[in-house]
Structures are given as C-alpha cells and as structure tokens.
Amino acid sequence: MDTTQAKLSPRPFYAMAKPAGASCNLRCAYCYYAEKAALHEAAAPAAMDDGLLETFVRQYIEAQPAPDVLFTWHGGEPLLRPLSFYRRAVGLQRRYAGGRRVDNCIQTNGTLLDDEWCRFFRDEGFLVGISIDGPRRLHDPLRQGSFDRVMRGVELLARHGVEWNAMATVNSLNAPHPAEFYRFFRSIGCAFLQFTPVVERTDPATGRLMPGTVEGGQPTPESLSAAQWGEFACGVFDEWVKADVGEVFVRLFDDTLANWAGEPPGGCSLAPLCGQAPALEANGDLYSCDHFVFPAFRLGNIRSRSMAELMSGRAQLDFGRRKSVGLPRRCRRCRWLFACHGECPRNRFVRDEHGDPGLNYLCEGYRMYFAHVAPCMDFMKGELDAGRPPANVMREVALGHLPPAPPPPAAALGCGETLM
C-alpha cells in the first residue's frame, strides 16, 4: 500500500511504463529487453494489475511540476494488454488530472493493430510510435519477418487519422544503407523519425547482457561499429538536408541543432544530464532508465514509496549527474563536447587514449558526424538567431553554397582533434 504523501518532483520526468513487462509477440534478434522478464517472473505477474495502474496514474500526475503530463506506454509489446486496460488508464487520468493537460504515447511493433485499437487511439489523441527498421530486406531478417504485418498497422493508423511516428534501430544490417533507409521512411509518409544505434554486449560467463559503463563483454552480431554509426548518420543527414528540413523531423538532427543553438535538446542522449526517464516495470519496480533495468539500478517500488520520492532520491540524482562528472579527458577536451555531452551512459564502456574510463563506444562515429554537419548547423543556427527558418539551409545546399562536407574516415578523427 502507498503510504507516502505525494510531493512534486523537482524537475519533470518522463516515466516509460511497461504494462506488459518484457512480454512480446516477437523475438527480435537484437532485443535488449526480452531477458528482463527473469527479474520479476518469480515474484510478480508479467502484467500490470488494476491497483498498480491506479497508483501509477495518480502518483505520476501528482508528481509533475508542469501543467502538461505525458504518459509513455512501452514494452515488450504494450498491446498485449487488452484495450480495456488503456480505457481504464484514460479514465484514471481524467479522474486525477487536477486541471493538468494529459497526453499519451505508445510504442508498438504494430503487428497487433486493428480497427478497434486505431479508433481508440484517434478518439483519445494517442501518439503511436511504430518500431520498424526500414524496407523489407532490412527489417525482416532481425524482426522475425514481420514487415507486412507492421505495414498493415501503419496503413490502419493512416486510414483512421492517428498521429504516428517511427522508431528504428540502426544495426549491423541496415547501417550500410543510409539512403535506402531514409528514402523508405519518406515514401511511407513518416514525418517524425527517431533511430537508435544497437550497441549491446554479452557477458561471456553468463551469456546475459551487460549494463552500460561496465567494461568488457562480447558485442552482439547485430551491434554496429562506431565507424558504421558515423557513416550512417552522415548519409541520412545528406538525404534530409537536401529537401526535408522543416518537413521531416529527425530526432538526432533536431537535438544536434538544439545544442548548436544553446537550447535543451528534446531527447536525453545528447543532453548534459540524464536521469529524467525512468522505467516502471509491471510489478511496480522503478528503475533509473529503460536501458539500466539491472538490479543495481532499481530505485524501489511505487507501492511503498512514491515516484516523486524515488525520483528525487540520492540514487537517482547521482545517476543523472554521473553523465557529466564521469567524462574522460578526451571528452573534456573535445571540440564537440557542447553537442554530444558524452552521449548516452549505456554506451560509455571503453577507455580513451589516456586510459580514462567512460569513453563512449560510438565516439569516433559521433566525431565524424559532427564534423560533417557543422557547416549546415552553423548556418541553421545563424538563421534561428536572425528569426529566419532553418529550412533556408536547403536553398544554400541546392545552390552549392553550402554543401555538406564529405564524411572523413573515422581514422582521421582520432584523439588529435581536441581543444587543449
């Protein structure tokens, strides 16, 4: 029973709720969440019950210091919970809103969508994120041949007028094909695209995935290299900057421009601090982050301690600060620190040339990307400062005044490119 009085969190936070836990109707080759079921299977059911749902909705709304509250439903596959579960969630949100504006987004593989789901999402204003990794030949091998079912889900969303965006992984299969990847999403009418690099390692002794910041391990076959990540990001940027600025919104590019302009980025990967995106498991356990659902990062259970208390506790505050205080010397001296901030801690498990721990595995790829986009980012920042649309960059690129620089090889961006 929750005996803790509600209090506001010092900052807004964005919990990623797992109503079906790690359960999923697919078994994607690179999934980092499938093994999380073992954390709870002996102690609790795999699905969030009605009592916990009410506790979560009430605590989450009460804790938010801002007038807008965003619920994010994730998985596993959240559509394994029945539609009645989400109808109840929306009803509880209305009961506890207290004058706040409440919105919902849900991330799904799209294979379970039907007309009834889509009507509900339209009527309740849900934003639906679809997990898809590109065209069939790049999607199917690692996602159990699900392309046709996913595309049927996308078509149903469009038919019912549901707002949707795409979430893609960048892996060893699709990373070599940035132009094909991006053009596919453009062809299916995707206006908001987010992609995440697959960087996972297994412990040779146990075969289980290793937490970020812990050194060693064996990269999974689906993981990409730093050079692949850099070349992919540069290739997608070159497609986007020619014709789609202001029409297609790509999270990586939006967040890069935000840092260039001195504004907080929308995502956490390139932000200076983290710790505002905890993961709530189906049994009520709250973890520091979706990518840190390991025993060492369990904050507590919201049945006994409120979310606001757990999020303002020492463990979570230290977790958030660690992103900046744990930077190695290469990062502290790097000309791109303002744009990167060491990126996500889950990827910071190698040492720099000084022997300092905490270097991002993708460092060379990011350095390649930032050097490549810098001329365009400088121009777009100037347009923003002058009150003009950043989309003017497309005109400069078309006229040849501002072509993006060809991506240099990763080896050319080694530890010598630093500010001393």
BANU-65251 format. One line per 10 residues: for each residue x, y, z of C-alpha. Coordinates in pm, 1 decimal. Example, Ala and Ser with C-alpha at 12.3 -4.5 7.8 and 13.67 -1.06 7.14 Angstrom:
1230.0,-450.0,780.0  1367.0,-106.0,714.0
//
This chain:
0.0,0.0,0.0  123.8,350.0,-83.6  160.2,533.8,246.5  382.8,814.4,117.7  222.6,1154.6,74.5  254.0,1288.5,-276.2  501.1,1564.8,-344.7  627.7,1733.6,-656.5  941.7,1616.9,-830.7  1198.5,1899.8,-858.8
1201.6,1854.1,-1238.5  956.6,1699.5,-1485.0  1029.3,1334.6,-1555.0  901.7,1103.2,-1823.3  840.6,752.1,-1699.9  839.4,470.9,-1951.1  568.2,235.9,-1823.4  583.5,-135.5,-1909.9  224.9,-259.0,-1860.2  303.1,-598.4,-2016.0
655.3,-614.6,-1876.0  904.2,-768.5,-2115.8  638.2,-987.0,-2281.6  626.9,-956.9,-2660.5  473.2,-1140.0,-2954.7  801.0,-1102.2,-3147.7  1152.7,-1207.3,-3060.1  1370.8,-956.6,-3243.8  1731.4,-1064.0,-3272.8  1875.6,-754.7,-3103.6
1613.1,-701.4,-2831.8  1769.5,-574.6,-2510.1  1450.9,-618.7,-2308.2  1349.1,-980.8,-2357.2  1571.8,-1105.6,-2076.8  1421.4,-860.3,-1824.6  1133.3,-1099.1,-1761.0  1371.1,-1302.5,-1545.0  1393.1,-1013.3,-1296.5  1028.6,-1048.8,-1196.6
889.7,-1382.2,-1310.4  928.0,-1548.3,-971.5  785.6,-1260.2,-770.4  506.8,-1099.3,-969.2  275.9,-1143.5,-1268.6  401.1,-1026.8,-1605.9  120.5,-771.8,-1648.1  35.2,-457.9,-1451.4  -278.7,-505.8,-1242.0  -556.5,-250.9,-1195.3
-444.0,-149.1,-848.0  -93.0,-69.3,-960.8  -225.9,111.3,-1266.5  -424.2,347.7,-1045.5  -128.4,401.3,-813.6  93.2,482.1,-1111.0  -150.3,722.1,-1278.0  -218.7,911.2,-954.9  144.4,934.6,-844.2  275.4,1025.7,-1187.1
31.8,1312.9,-1233.3  70.1,1440.4,-877.4  448.9,1441.5,-901.5  473.6,1655.9,-1215.1  563.2,2023.3,-1154.5  448.3,2128.7,-1503.5  90.1,2167.7,-1631.5  145.3,1911.7,-1910.1  184.6,1541.5,-1832.5  293.1,1281.9,-2088.8
232.4,911.1,-2032.6  454.0,676.6,-2233.0  347.1,312.8,-2267.2  623.5,80.9,-2375.5  734.5,-280.3,-2366.8  793.0,-553.3,-2452.0  477.5,-514.3,-2653.6  221.4,-295.6,-2473.0  -66.6,-407.6,-2697.7  -52.8,-745.1,-2525.4
-260.1,-573.0,-2258.1  -624.9,-553.9,-2365.2  -786.4,-236.6,-2488.9  -989.8,-228.6,-2167.0  -664.6,-167.2,-1974.2  -597.1,154.0,-2166.8  -959.6,264.9,-2145.4  -924.4,233.1,-1769.7  -593.4,423.0,-1779.7  -753.3,712.8,-1966.9
-1041.5,719.1,-1719.9  -798.4,734.2,-1428.6  -604.9,1012.5,-1596.2  -922.0,1218.2,-1618.8  -1001.2,1146.8,-1253.7  -661.3,1258.2,-1126.1  -569.8,1525.1,-1384.3  -643.7,1811.3,-1144.3  -652.3,2066.9,-1423.3  -337.7,1937.8,-1595.5
-327.5,1851.8,-1964.2  -261.0,1479.5,-2005.7  -131.8,1320.4,-2327.1  -38.7,964.5,-2416.3  206.2,797.1,-2648.9  253.7,426.1,-2700.5  538.6,237.9,-2867.9  436.1,-79.1,-3051.7  568.4,-315.7,-3314.5  240.1,-252.5,-3496.0
155.4,-615.0,-3567.9  -145.9,-629.2,-3332.8  -318.2,-312.2,-3451.1  -674.3,-339.5,-3577.7  -963.4,-103.0,-3642.4  -1076.7,-100.9,-3279.9  -730.2,-9.8,-3147.8  -694.4,264.0,-3408.8  -1034.7,415.6,-3335.7  -943.0,430.2,-2967.4
-605.7,594.1,-3037.0  -770.2,851.0,-3264.8  -1052.1,930.2,-3023.9  -817.9,964.1,-2723.5  -544.3,1151.6,-2907.4  -267.1,892.4,-2860.8  58.8,936.9,-3048.3  161.0,592.7,-3174.8  525.8,502.9,-3224.7  588.6,220.9,-3471.8
902.8,8.9,-3446.9  1029.2,-58.4,-3798.4  1384.4,-82.0,-3927.5  1345.5,18.9,-4291.6  1229.9,-162.0,-4606.0  1152.2,-531.5,-4603.0  1503.1,-655.6,-4676.2  1647.8,-452.5,-4388.8  1361.1,-513.4,-4145.1  1263.5,-878.8,-4179.4
1589.4,-1065.7,-4103.5  1616.8,-926.4,-3749.1  1245.1,-875.8,-3675.3  1100.4,-1220.0,-3748.1  967.8,-1146.0,-4095.4  709.4,-904.2,-3957.8  730.2,-635.6,-4228.4  391.5,-700.0,-4390.8  211.0,-702.5,-4055.9  383.2,-381.9,-3946.5
295.5,-205.6,-4271.4  -65.6,-317.5,-4235.2  -61.1,-147.5,-3893.1  81.8,172.2,-4045.5  -191.5,171.2,-4309.7  -461.5,126.1,-4043.5  -325.3,420.0,-3843.9  -325.1,640.1,-4152.8  -676.2,528.9,-4250.9  -811.2,623.7,-3909.0
-621.8,953.5,-3890.1  -399.5,850.0,-3598.2  -81.7,1052.0,-3549.5  219.4,821.0,-3567.1  595.5,831.3,-3586.6  868.7,576.8,-3647.1  1131.2,436.0,-3417.6  1408.9,242.5,-3589.2  1717.5,69.2,-3466.6  2042.2,111.8,-3655.2
2216.2,-221.6,-3663.1  2484.7,-410.6,-3848.9  2237.7,-497.7,-4126.7  2081.2,-161.6,-4213.6  2366.0,74.0,-4115.7  2547.3,34.2,-4451.3  2236.8,160.8,-4638.5  2153.5,510.3,-4504.3  1999.5,648.8,-4823.4  1776.1,345.6,-4880.2
1678.6,353.6,-4513.3  1579.1,721.3,-4514.1  1402.7,714.4,-4850.7  1187.4,427.7,-4730.3  1055.6,627.9,-4436.4  994.4,925.3,-4662.6  800.0,700.2,-4901.9  557.7,579.6,-4633.7  473.5,931.9,-4518.1  677.2,930.7,-4197.8
714.5,1287.3,-4071.4  884.7,1209.6,-3738.5  1173.4,964.9,-3727.9  1389.3,852.8,-3439.5  1665.4,597.3,-3471.2  1878.6,432.7,-3206.7  2211.2,254.2,-3257.8  2225.2,-107.5,-3144.9  2517.4,-139.3,-2905.1  2486.6,-447.4,-2685.7
2738.4,-680.6,-2523.5  2704.3,-1013.3,-2351.3  2893.9,-1139.7,-2050.5  3093.2,-1443.6,-2171.2  3043.8,-1613.2,-1833.2  2663.7,-1584.8,-1821.0  2553.5,-1501.4,-2174.8  2343.2,-1216.5,-2035.9  2359.3,-854.8,-2146.5  2594.0,-621.7,-1962.6
2498.6,-282.6,-1817.1  2636.6,29.9,-1974.4  2955.0,166.5,-1812.5  3073.9,-187.8,-1725.2  3378.4,-260.5,-1939.2  3438.4,-575.8,-2139.9  3198.2,-824.0,-2289.1  3135.0,-959.1,-2634.6  2949.2,-737.0,-2885.8  2636.5,-899.9,-3025.3
2631.6,-975.8,-3400.7  2362.5,-710.6,-3452.1  2566.7,-432.3,-3291.1  2727.6,-177.9,-3521.3  3072.8,-24.3,-3508.1  3149.6,340.7,-3435.2  3252.3,395.1,-3797.3  2927.4,241.9,-3922.9  2729.1,472.5,-3695.9  2913.9,781.4,-3818.5
2879.1,690.5,-4184.6  2510.4,611.2,-4137.2  2432.8,939.4,-3958.9  2619.1,1139.1,-4225.9  2441.4,953.3,-4504.9  2094.2,1012.1,-4362.3  2174.0,1378.4,-4296.1  2275.8,1426.7,-4659.6  1938.1,1294.2,-4773.7  1742.9,1503.0,-4522.1
1920.8,1837.3,-4568.1  1858.7,1844.0,-4943.1  1479.7,1861.0,-4932.6  1317.2,1777.3,-4599.6  1423.4,2033.7,-4337.9  1105.4,2154.8,-4169.2  900.9,1875.4,-4328.3  1056.1,1561.4,-4181.2  1173.8,1581.4,-3821.9  1463.7,1353.6,-3730.1
1538.3,1341.0,-3358.8  1917.0,1322.5,-3397.6  1925.6,1630.0,-3620.7  1675.4,1824.5,-3410.1  1877.0,1757.1,-3094.6  2203.5,1845.5,-3265.4  2063.1,2179.9,-3378.4  1924.5,2245.5,-3029.3  2272.1,2202.2,-2878.2  2422.1,2417.9,-3153.0
2172.6,2690.0,-3063.9  2226.6,2656.1,-2688.6  1879.8,2514.4,-2624.6  1789.7,2196.0,-2432.0  1753.8,1902.4,-2673.1  1427.2,1711.6,-2675.1  1595.6,1375.5,-2625.3  1819.2,1266.6,-2341.2  2108.4,1109.8,-2535.6  2274.0,1441.0,-2628.1
2164.7,1628.6,-2314.3  2421.3,1728.3,-2047.7  2237.1,1542.8,-1771.0  2013.2,1238.4,-1761.5  1801.6,1063.7,-1502.8  1461.2,1203.7,-1602.7  1339.9,899.1,-1796.2  1288.8,610.5,-1550.7  1136.0,274.8,-1641.7  837.4,139.9,-1449.6
804.0,-237.4,-1457.7  471.8,-420.5,-1445.7  523.0,-513.3,-1078.8  579.1,-151.7,-967.9  958.8,-155.4,-958.4  1107.5,173.3,-1077.2  1449.8,171.7,-1245.5  1679.3,461.5,-1325.8  1638.3,421.6,-1702.1  1493.6,188.7,-1963.5
1848.5,91.2,-2061.4  1952.0,29.5,-1699.8  1694.2,-223.9,-1586.1  1950.3,-416.1,-1382.2  1934.3,-489.2,-1007.4  2193.6,-222.5,-923.8  1970.5,48.4,-1071.9  1642.1,-44.3,-904.5  1519.4,261.8,-713.7  1232.5,95.7,-528.5
868.5,3.2,-573.7  594.5,263.1,-613.0  354.1,60.3,-399.4  560.1,153.2,-95.0  741.9,474.0,-197.2  607.5,744.4,-426.2  753.7,810.6,-768.0  834.7,1168.1,-665.0  1030.3,1042.3,-363.8  1220.2,785.4,-569.3
1298.4,1032.9,-847.3  1429.4,1295.1,-603.4  1630.6,1044.3,-400.5  2008.1,1029.6,-380.8  2039.4,722.8,-606.0  1859.0,881.0,-899.5  2018.4,1222.5,-859.2  2361.9,1060.7,-858.8  2266.7,856.2,-1164.6  2174.1,1173.3,-1353.1
2485.6,1368.2,-1250.8  2719.5,1083.0,-1334.7  2676.6,1157.3,-1704.3  2869.8,1483.0,-1674.6  3105.5,1417.6,-1383.6  3229.6,1088.6,-1530.6  3362.1,1225.9,-1857.8  3713.4,1113.1,-1956.3  3981.8,1357.7,-2062.2  3916.5,1311.1,-2433.8
3558.8,1430.0,-2382.4  3653.2,1721.5,-2159.6  3896.7,1849.5,-2423.4  3685.2,1772.0,-2729.3  3559.9,2049.5,-2954.4  3225.1,1869.0,-2987.0  3152.5,1833.0,-2615.5  2880.8,2100.6,-2636.3  2699.8,1891.0,-2898.4  2748.8,1546.2,-2750.2
2796.5,1562.7,-2370.4  2939.6,1211.9,-2387.0  2612.4,1074.7,-2532.3  2420.2,800.2,-2352.7  2591.6,639.5,-2050.0  2481.3,296.4,-2170.7  2746.9,325.1,-2444.3  3029.4,454.4,-2225.0  3225.2,139.3,-2154.8  3566.1,188.9,-2323.3
3878.0,384.8,-2224.9  4028.5,682.9,-2402.8  4390.8,721.1,-2513.7  4480.4,847.3,-2164.4  4347.7,531.9,-2000.4  4046.2,714.9,-1857.4  3728.6,505.0,-1833.2  3387.9,619.8,-1951.8  3455.4,690.8,-2318.7  3160.2,632.4,-2548.4
3195.6,330.5,-2773.0  3047.3,537.8,-3058.0  3281.3,834.3,-3004.1  3458.4,820.1,-3340.2  3127.3,791.9,-3522.1  2987.7,1096.9,-3347.1  3302.4,1297.2,-3420.6  3265.5,1203.6,-3786.3  2901.1,1311.7,-3781.6  2955.2,1644.5,-3603.2
3240.8,1742.0,-3834.4  3024.0,1655.0,-4133.7  2714.4,1853.3,-4032.4  2892.8,2151.2,-3874.2  2869.7,2386.2,-4178.1  2495.1,2329.2,-4209.1  2438.4,2351.7,-3834.9  2631.3,2680.2,-3821.2  2411.1,2817.4,-4097.5  2086.3,2697.8,-3938.9
2185.4,2845.9,-3602.8  2250.0,3176.9,-3776.9  1904.7,3164.7,-3935.4  1744.0,3092.7,-3598.5  1933.3,3380.6,-3437.9  1809.2,3611.9,-3714.4  1449.3,3496.6,-3677.6  1451.0,3312.7,-4009.2  1359.5,2946.1,-4070.4  1643.6,2693.4,-4055.4
1487.0,2533.1,-4364.1  1667.3,2803.4,-4566.1  1965.8,2571.0,-4549.0  1809.5,2367.4,-4830.8  1836.3,2663.3,-5067.2  2203.7,2706.3,-4985.9  2269.5,2335.7,-5038.8  2079.6,2338.3,-5371.2  2278.7,2641.1,-5493.1  2604.4,2476.5,-5396.2
2684.6,2749.6,-5145.4  2671.1,2511.6,-4854.5  2722.8,2150.3,-4949.6  2766.8,1920.9,-4653.2  3128.6,1816.8,-4624.2  3203.2,1460.6,-4736.9  3235.1,1240.6,-4429.5  3601.7,1193.8,-4337.8  3724.4,847.0,-4248.7  3695.2,768.0,-3879.7
4070.9,728.3,-3850.1  4113.3,1095.3,-3942.0  3914.9,1199.8,-3638.4  4127.1,1039.2,-3373.4  4237.5,1178.1,-3041.7  4436.4,1456.0,-3208.2  4116.3,1650.4,-3285.8  4079.8,1810.4,-2946.5  4088.0,2153.3,-2789.1  4372.6,2176.0,-2541.5
//
